[in-house]
Amino acid sequence: MGRPILMPERCVGLRPRLCASVGEYLDVWRSGASCQLWDVPYDKREKGTHRFAIADTRGRVELTVPVAKPGSSRCLWSDVRVSEHGGWWDVHRVALESAYGRTPYFEFYIDGFLPMLTAGVTERFPLLRDLALAWDGEIRRLLGVEAACRAEDVRECVFEAPRAEGRYRQVREGKLGFVGGLSVLDLLFNLGPEAQVWMNGR
């Protein structure tokens, strides 16, 4: 089942995000066409641009991709480089394996994300924008939504709070209760192809 194309003639500009939340991907699902807008001013307080949340055995965990200090305070997010600090790709891969290794669809989907989670990632994706768009492309493929449109085709922007997501089945819900506000990766690893059905019902 594909996503509903409500207004295919428009392209919606979304806030730049790495592995955005379920709510933000509901905006992607409903938009008809969309893309993240990276040519916006860099603000180091905007941690959500390079941080995303998952749920492991203890509950909510935030994973951050470190970024290099920009050469200018007036740079754009599209200019921000990914740092190699701390071998973060190994930390993220292990965290995802620990959190979702027992979910129904982890083993089917993780291979598509490995280029963003293995050594050499900073050569493959030197800019945060490159890394985020690689994640976004694979997520869109799994959700069955269109590839991102071009920034120059954007006709409106959605930079406010993402839409409310609602509940879905989570592998540890019996222990933790429902944990909301997570990256769309949580939805994909828990529901697999059913994620499309769930999104279509929102």
C-alpha positions in Angstrom: 0.0 0.0 0.0 1.4 3.4 -1.0 0.9 6.6 0.8 -2.0 8.8 -0.1 -1.1 11.6 -2.6 -3.3 14.4 -1.4 -1.8 17.3 -3.2 0.9 16.0 -5.6 1.4 19.4 -7.2 3.0 20.9 -4.1 6.3 20.3 -2.4 6.5 20.8 1.3 9.7 21.9 3.0 10.5 20.1 6.2 12.9 21.0 9.1 16.3 19.4 8.6 16.5 16.2 10.7 18.6 13.1 11.1 16.3 10.0 11.4 13.3 12.2 12.1 10.5 11.3 14.5 7.4 9.2 13.6 5.3 12.4 13.8 7.6 14.2 11.3 7.3 11.2 8.9 3.6 11.4 9.1 4.1 14.9 7.6 6.2 13.3 4.9 3.5 10.7 4.3 0.7 13.2 4.0 2.5 15.9 2.1 2.3 14.6 -1.5 5.9 15.6 -2.0 8.5 16.9 0.5 12.1 17.5 1.2 14.2 18.6 4.1 15.5 22.1 3.8 19.2 22.2 4.8 20.0 25.7 3.5 18.9 27.3 6.7 21.1 29.1 9.3 23.1 26.8 11.6 22.1 27.1 15.2 24.2 25.0 17.7 21.2 24.9 20.0 19.2 22.9 17.5 20.4 19.5 18.7 17.5 17.8 17.1 19.1 18.3 13.7 21.7 15.7 14.5 20.2 13.7 17.3 17.4 11.1 17.3 15.7 9.0 19.9 15.2 5.2 20.2 13.9 2.9 22.9 16.0 0.2 24.5 15.5 -2.0 27.5 15.6 1.0 29.9 13.3 3.3 27.8 14.1 6.4 25.7 17.8 6.8 24.6 19.1 9.7 22.5 21.8 9.1 19.9 23.8 12.1 18.6 26.1 12.4 15.6 28.9 14.7 16.6 29.5 17.6 14.2 32.7 19.6 13.5 32.7 23.2 14.7 31.7 25.4 11.7 34.3 27.8 10.4 31.8 30.6 10.7 28.8 31.5 12.9 26.9 32.4 9.8 27.2 29.1 8.1 24.2 27.0 6.9 23.2 23.5 8.2 24.1 22.3 4.7 27.7 23.2 5.4 28.1 21.4 8.7 30.5 18.5 8.6 30.2 15.2 10.4 32.9 14.5 13.0 34.7 11.2 13.6 34.8 11.8 17.3 34.3 8.8 19.5 33.6 6.3 16.6 30.0 7.2 17.0 28.9 4.9 14.1 29.9 1.8 16.2 28.1 3.2 19.2 24.9 3.8 17.2 25.0 0.4 15.5 25.4 -1.4 18.8 22.7 0.7 20.4 20.3 -0.1 17.5 21.2 -3.8 17.7 20.6 -3.8 21.5 17.3 -1.9 21.2 15.8 -3.6 18.2 17.6 -6.9 17.6 14.6 -8.8 18.8 12.0 -6.8 16.9 10.3 -8.5 14.0 11.9 -6.6 11.2 15.3 -5.5 12.4 17.2 -8.2 10.5 15.3 -7.4 7.3 16.0 -3.7 7.4 19.3 -3.1 9.1 21.5 -4.0 6.0 20.1 -1.0 4.2 21.3 1.3 7.0 24.8 -0.1 7.4 26.5 2.4 5.1 25.5 5.0 7.6 26.6 2.9 10.6 30.0 1.5 9.7 33.6 2.7 9.4 34.2 5.1 6.5 30.9 6.8 7.0 32.5 10.2 7.3 34.2 9.7 3.9 30.9 8.4 2.3 28.9 11.2 3.9 31.2 14.1 4.9 28.4 16.6 5.5 25.6 16.1 8.0 23.1 16.9 5.2 24.6 14.0 3.1 24.3 11.6 6.1 20.7 12.7 6.9 19.6 12.4 3.3 21.0 8.9 3.0 19.0 7.9 6.1 15.9 9.7 4.7 16.2 8.0 1.3 16.3 4.5 2.8 13.5 5.3 5.3 11.3 6.7 2.4 12.0 3.5 0.4 10.9 1.3 3.3 7.8 3.4 3.9 6.9 3.4 0.2 6.8 7.2 -0.1 8.2 9.2 -3.0 11.8 10.3 -3.1 12.4 13.8 -1.8 11.5 16.6 -4.1 13.9 19.4 -4.9 14.3 22.3 -2.5 13.7 24.8 -5.3 10.2 23.2 -5.8 9.1 23.9 -2.2 5.9 25.9 -2.0 5.3 25.8 1.7 7.2 24.9 4.9 6.3 22.8 7.9 8.7 23.9 10.7 6.2 23.8 13.5 5.8 20.8 15.9 5.2 17.5 14.1 1.8 16.0 14.1 0.7 13.8 17.0 1.7 10.2 16.2 -0.7 8.0 18.1 0.2 4.5 19.5 1.6 1.5 17.6 2.8 -1.9 18.7 6.3 -1.8 20.4 8.2 -4.9 21.3 8.7 -3.8 25.0 5.4 -2.1 25.5 4.4 -4.7 28.2 7.5 -3.7 30.3 7.9 0.0 29.5 4.5 1.1 28.3 4.2 3.0 25.0 7.2 5.2 24.4 6.3 8.1 22.1 8.3 10.7 20.2 10.9 8.3 18.9 12.6 8.2 15.5 10.7 6.6 12.7 13.2 3.7 12.9 11.3 2.5 16.0 8.1 2.3 13.9 9.9 0.5 11.0 11.7 -2.1 13.2 8.5 -2.9 15.2 5.9 -2.9 12.4 7.8 -3.5 9.1 5.5 -3.3 6.1 2.6 -2.7 8.4 4.0 0.8 9.1 2.4 1.9 5.8 -1.0 0.6 6.9 -0.6 2.3 10.3 0.4 5.6 8.7 -2.5 5.4 6.2 -4.8 5.2 9.2 -3.6 8.4 10.9 
